[in-house]
Structure formats: C-alpha cells, structure tokens
Amino acid sequence: MGNLRDILYKAELLETHGVLDREVLAVEFDSRKVKPGTLFVAIKGLTTDGHLFIEKAVQSGAVAIVCQEIPEKISKEATIIRVKDSAHALGVVAANIFGNPSEKIRLIGVTGTNGKTTVVTLLHDLFTRLGYACGMISTVRNLVGQKEIPATYTTPDPVQLNDLLRQMVEAGCEFAFMEVSSHAVAQQRIAGLHFAGGIFTNLTHDHLDFHKTFSEYLKAKKTFFDQLDAQAFAITNTDDKNGWVMLQNTRAIKKTYSLRAMADFKGKVLENGFAGLQLLIEGREVWCKLVGEFNAYNLLAVYSAARMLGLEPEEVLTPLSSCRPAEGRFDFFPGRENRIGIIDYAHTPDALENVLSTIASLRTGSEKLITVVGCGGNRDAAKRPAMAAIAARLSNKVILTSDNPRFEEPEKIIEDMKTGLDPMSKRHTVTVINRRDAINAACAMANPGDIVLVAGKGHEKYQEIKGVKHPFDDKEILMEYLA
C-alpha cells in the first residue's frame, strides 16, 4: 500500500534500525493478523503488551516494527522503528497508509457523556435530506452514504477508522459525522485525523472504571478540543457547567449554544409532548419529532453545527423537523389499552434522570411509570447506587434486573444498586434477575394507560454474559408482551 518511509511521515521517529525504503502492504497492531508485508505496531494496552509479540509478528512476515522499546534481539529481516508513543504513531501511520482521508472530507466529531449518537445520527439524516453524500461513525452503526457497516465500538481503532473514512471519500461523501468517545481520545484512536469541527454535548458521571477520576474523564474530552486547529470550529453547550472548560485552550473558532442563557445559537422549548417538541431557535419556530428537553439540546447542537458548515437557518429547520431519533433513544410505541412502551439507552445516572424527568413532564393523569433497569458488569461500579436511587425516586415501580453482566454475577451488581435505596424506595422496588422475565413482569404490572420504560441497552441486540453475546432485543421483547 506504500513505501515505509512515506507511511512513517509525521510519526515522530526516535530511532531506526534497518532499511526505510521498503514496500508495506498493510498495518496491524494485532500480531495474530500479521501477514507477509505487514507493518506491525506494538502497543502497550490495558490487558496486554504488543511488545511481547514482536518476534511472533516478524515470524509471520512483518517487514517493519514500530515500538516504544527496542527488543533485545533486533531482527535483520524487519526494520525496527522506535517512537515515543506507539498508540499515537499507529493513528498517524494508519492515516498515511490510507491516504489521509480525513483531509479530503469535512469530518465533524461529537463528544460528551450523553447525546453523541443522537447528534451524529441527526446530522447524517439532515445533510442526507439536503442532498449531500455523508458518512457516519456511531455506537449504533457506521454508514458510508446509505451503505451500512456494523459498529463494534463507539470509536473504531485507527486502522478501521481510516479505512471507513477512505471508503467515504471514494464514495464521494462530502461530510462525515463521528462520535468521539473519551476512551478514543485517551487511547489515541483519533491521532492523525483532521477534524473540521467538534461539538460538546454534556459531561456527567461515567467511565470512571477506565479514567479513575472525573478530572481525568474531563481531561480526555477537553483534549479533543485542544487538538483542533485554527480553521476548525468548536461548539459547546454552555448550560453544562463544563461547557466553557472545553473551549479554554482550543485554537478553533469558538461557538456556543444554550436553552437558558445568551449564546451564539439560542433555543427555547415552547411545547413538549409524546408527539414531539415545539422549539424556538434563533427566533424561528420549528416542530420536531424528538421528545424531551435533552433532545432539545441535541437538536440545537445539530442546528449549530449545520450553521457553522455554511447552511442558512431556513435551509436547516425545514428538514430538521422531519428527522427521527437514533434507534433505542427514547424509542416509544403504543401498546394495547393505551399502555406506552419506551426503550432507552440510558446507562448513566444523568441519562436515566433525563429520561425519567421527561416522562414525568409528559404524564397527564394517574398513569403509573414502571421502570426496568440494571447496570453493566465490569464497568464503573460507583454509578450503580445512583442509578437505583434515581429510578426509585422518579418511578412508581422499579424492577432491578440484569443488563450486560459480562464476567460479574448479576446478583452482585443488583446488590450494589440496592445500596442506593432508602427504606421507602425499597417498598416499590423488586428484583427479577432474568431480563426477559423482568420486562414481562413490568408489562404484567401495567394497567391501561400506564408507561413501561426499559432502560440501559437501547439499540443493542445482545446480552453479554461470561464473554458470550446472546441474542436479546429489549424493544422486540417489550413489544411482544405489550402489543
């Protein structure tokens, strides 16, 4: 795919052993995927160190090795290159080997705890309706134009990422809208990419199993904006207390959006119901199919980005009123006898409170709200008590159940959640370990007109238990019992 010397451009080399003028056919950071002609990048990961597999990579045909530490035995068959940070070098190398596709498309990154998927989905929908060819990289799915490519991570690894962007460029896409997770920033997955703009949604408690402290989590988000260049734009939500922090050191053009204060892009909720939102955006009224104040922020973020990308207000607002939410995000439907089912991906305390508060604002009478919720295993355990407490405070009945227990026991996860419940809350909270049975139980409890919320997994079509992903679809099961 290219000459090694060219592929290493901007990779910040510290030391080289061997010939740089040689042909490279592929780049890999997983030694199991190495084939003859591969450039292998040895990365120190969370669970394993790629440096342990350098010899194996050479035996499999690697022609060059990028690493942070020169191995004791320097192979004469492969060129060895030492760099300061292998993860950063991987991003740069991956961008080079695929022809730096992010420089040939207007790439917009969206970061924050909640709302990333909805914002990139709405942006892709909006610009597609306006006749532009677009790409999308999200938690739910990746799109090259209208061609769907399954998503495995919120932000793919640098090789997959640049390959996706290359496909978008080759398909004639003018824009690409991409979720940027805090993990991706910290792990240098976006190294080597050129962003035309960045959007900040909000920041709440999440991923502390990885970042350890909230300040490190905030730093990862902020780093994305720090790395934008002077020609890019940085849009932030100033109603979030961390919104201004994101703009402190960025060289990008700074813009703000708000529902509550003065901002470059100002919005106001005029009406909020199950039918949708009536908004006032920059003095113009628009009706949208999304529900809840949290979606008003998402819509305002989308509007702000579209304006920064050169569109006029009327050009944006008309198609925006037809856009639909991302799958599994406040996904509601009517059941028999006026019961309402809602599926939502809410898996953080703030997201769950947003959804439950929105439902509370939409309730019109004596209808009960029954919430089914769990927490994922091998993830940030500190949020478990808060999730249960919020669900109990804002619901008439709560069923604690399994989410994706992974390698933890569901019973242990639920016991952690219960520590957030006071004696009064425990009276209207029950435990049903099996998630299907829990959804069934919630539907059985629901009287005509009641609302059943199943939170936590949203769009996911599986339940992960002991390393195995079993087919499981919250919406399909809820509809089966409620319809």
Secondary structure as the mmCIF struct_conf table of DSSP 4:
data_model
#
loop_
_struct_conf.conf_type_id
_struct_conf.id
_struct_conf.beg_label_comp_id
_struct_conf.beg_label_asym_id
_struct_conf.beg_label_seq_id
_struct_conf.end_label_comp_id
_struct_conf.end_label_asym_id
_struct_conf.end_label_seq_id
STRN STRN1 GLY A 2 ASN A 3
HELX_RH_AL_P HELX_RH_AL_P1 LEU A 4 ILE A 7
TURN_TY1_P TURN_TY1_P1 LEU A 8 LYS A 10
BEND BEND1 ALA A 11 ALA A 11
STRN STRN2 LEU A 13 HIS A 17
BEND BEND2 GLY A 18 GLY A 18
BEND BEND3 LEU A 20 LEU A 20
STRN STRN3 GLU A 23 VAL A 24
STRN STRN4 ALA A 26 GLU A 28
BEND BEND4 PHE A 29 ASP A 30
HELX_RH_3T_P HELX_RH_3T_P1 SER A 31 LYS A 33
TURN_TY1_P TURN_TY1_P2 PRO A 36 GLY A 37
STRN STRN5 THR A 38 VAL A 41
STRN STRN6 LYS A 44 LYS A 44
BEND BEND5 LEU A 46 THR A 47
STRN STRN7 ASP A 49 ASP A 49
HELX_RH_3T_P HELX_RH_3T_P2 GLY A 50 PHE A 53
HELX_RH_AL_P HELX_RH_AL_P2 ILE A 54 GLN A 59
TURN_TY1_P TURN_TY1_P3 SER A 60 GLY A 61
BEND BEND6 VAL A 63 VAL A 63
STRN STRN8 ALA A 64 CYS A 67
BEND BEND7 GLN A 68 GLU A 69
BEND BEND8 GLU A 72 LYS A 73
BEND BEND9 LYS A 76 ALA A 78
STRN STRN9 THR A 79 VAL A 83
BEND BEND10 LYS A 84 LYS A 84
HELX_RH_AL_P HELX_RH_AL_P3 SER A 86 ILE A 97
TURN_TY1_P TURN_TY1_P4 PHE A 98 GLY A 99
HELX_RH_3T_P HELX_RH_3T_P3 PRO A 101 GLU A 103
BEND BEND11 LYS A 104 ILE A 105
STRN STRN10 ARG A 106 THR A 111
BEND BEND12 GLY A 112 GLY A 115
HELX_RH_AL_P HELX_RH_AL_P4 LYS A 116 ARG A 129
TURN_TY1_P TURN_TY1_P5 LEU A 130 GLY A 131
STRN STRN11 CYS A 134 ILE A 137
BEND BEND13 THR A 139 VAL A 140
STRN STRN12 ARG A 141 VAL A 144
TURN_TY1_P TURN_TY1_P6 GLY A 145 GLN A 146
STRN STRN13 LYS A 147 PRO A 150
BEND BEND14 TYR A 153 THR A 155
HELX_RH_AL_P HELX_RH_AL_P5 PRO A 158 GLU A 170
TURN_TY1_P TURN_TY1_P7 ALA A 171 GLY A 172
BEND BEND15 GLU A 174 GLU A 174
STRN STRN14 PHE A 175 GLU A 179
HELX_RH_AL_P HELX_RH_AL_P6 SER A 182 ALA A 186
TURN_TY1_P TURN_TY1_P8 GLN A 187 GLY A 192
BEND BEND16 ALA A 196 ALA A 196
STRN STRN15 GLY A 197 PHE A 200
BEND BEND17 HIS A 205 HIS A 205
HELX_RH_AL_P HELX_RH_AL_P7 LEU A 208 HIS A 211
BEND BEND18 LYS A 212 THR A 213
HELX_RH_AL_P HELX_RH_AL_P8 PHE A 214 ASP A 226
TURN_TY1_P TURN_TY1_P9 GLN A 227 GLN A 227
TURN_TY1_P TURN_TY1_P10 ALA A 230 GLN A 231
BEND BEND19 ALA A 232 ALA A 232
STRN STRN16 PHE A 233 ASN A 237
TURN_TY1_P TURN_TY1_P11 THR A 238 ASP A 239
BEND BEND20 ASP A 240 ASP A 240
TURN_TY1_P TURN_TY1_P12 LYS A 241 TRP A 244
HELX_RH_3T_P HELX_RH_3T_P4 VAL A 245 LEU A 247
BEND BEND21 GLN A 248 ASN A 249
BEND BEND22 ALA A 252 ALA A 252
STRN STRN17 ILE A 253 SER A 258
BEND BEND23 LEU A 259 ALA A 261
BEND BEND24 ASP A 264 ASP A 264
STRN STRN18 PHE A 265 GLY A 273
TURN_TY1_P TURN_TY1_P13 PHE A 274 ALA A 275
STRN STRN19 GLY A 276 ILE A 281
TURN_TY1_P TURN_TY1_P14 GLU A 282 GLY A 283
STRN STRN20 ARG A 284 CYS A 288
BEND BEND25 LYS A 289 LYS A 289
BEND BEND26 GLY A 292 GLY A 292
HELX_RH_AL_P HELX_RH_AL_P9 GLU A 293 MET A 308
TURN_TY1_P TURN_TY1_P15 LEU A 309 GLY A 310
HELX_RH_AL_P HELX_RH_AL_P10 PRO A 313 LEU A 320
TURN_TY1_P TURN_TY1_P16 SER A 321 SER A 322
HELX_LH_PP_P HELX_LH_PP_P1 PRO A 325 ALA A 326
TURN_TY1_P TURN_TY1_P17 GLU A 327 GLY A 328
BEND BEND27 ARG A 329 PHE A 330
STRN STRN21 ASP A 331 PRO A 334
HELX_RH_3T_P HELX_RH_3T_P5 ARG A 336 ASN A 338
STRN STRN22 ILE A 340 ASP A 344
BEND BEND28 THR A 348 THR A 348
HELX_RH_AL_P HELX_RH_AL_P11 PRO A 349 LEU A 362
BEND BEND29 GLY A 365 SER A 366
STRN STRN23 LEU A 369 VAL A 373
TURN_TY1_P TURN_TY1_P18 GLY A 377 ASN A 378
BEND BEND30 ARG A 379 ARG A 379
HELX_RH_3T_P HELX_RH_3T_P6 ALA A 381 LYS A 383
HELX_RH_AL_P HELX_RH_AL_P12 ARG A 384 LEU A 394
BEND BEND31 ASN A 396 ASN A 396
STRN STRN24 LYS A 397 LEU A 400
BEND BEND32 ASP A 403 ASP A 403
STRN STRN25 ARG A 406 ARG A 406
TURN_TY1_P TURN_TY1_P19 PHE A 407 PHE A 407
BEND BEND33 GLU A 408 GLU A 408
HELX_RH_AL_P HELX_RH_AL_P13 PRO A 410 LYS A 418
TURN_TY1_P TURN_TY1_P20 THR A 419 GLY A 420
HELX_RH_AL_P HELX_RH_AL_P14 PRO A 423 ARG A 427
TURN_TY1_P TURN_TY1_P21 HIS A 428 HIS A 428
STRN STRN26 THR A 429 THR A 431
BEND BEND34 ILE A 433 ASN A 434
HELX_RH_AL_P HELX_RH_AL_P15 ARG A 435 MET A 445
HELX_LH_PP_P HELX_LH_PP_P2 ALA A 446 ASN A 447
TURN_TY1_P TURN_TY1_P22 PRO A 448 GLY A 449
STRN STRN27 ILE A 451 ALA A 455
BEND BEND35 GLY A 456 GLY A 456
TURN_TY1_P TURN_TY1_P23 GLY A 458 HIS A 459
STRN STRN28 TYR A 462 ILE A 465
TURN_TY1_P TURN_TY1_P24 LYS A 466 GLY A 467
STRN STRN29 VAL A 468 PRO A 471
HELX_RH_AL_P HELX_RH_AL_P16 ASP A 474 LEU A 482
#
